[in-house]
Amino acid sequence: MKLRKMIAVSLVVLLAMAVLAPVAVFADGADAAKTEGATISGKAIGSGIAIGLAAAGGAIAMGLASGKANEGIARQPEANGQIRSTLMLSLVFIETAIIYALLVVILVIFVL
């Protein structure tokens, strides 16, 4: 229970930092060169947080899915093939979500 509470608090802190970072970045709008440098650093910070959260979430999800699949195979060895194929399909979907996050981060860095 404490682990879930710590994870929830850290996610709230990270989200608060992600929300408040652009405010600090665009606070001084007088100098165009300063603003451009701040925009680039804001993109870098936001991209790092986004891909970090996506990778961490995907790793946790893959670990939980693999653990539950191993428990299911241990309980019902005769359903080994069906459990394994379902596990592989779910791992592919989780990895696809991480790759989409990577694509969004690349678009933010190079296009926006």
Buried (B, 14 or more C-beta within 10 A) or exposed (E): EEEEEEEEEEEEEBEEEBEEBBEEBEEEEEEEEEBEEBBEEBBEBBBEBBBEBBEBBBEEBBEEBEEEBEEBBEEEEEEEEEBEEBBEEBBEEBEEEBEEBBEBBEEBEEEE
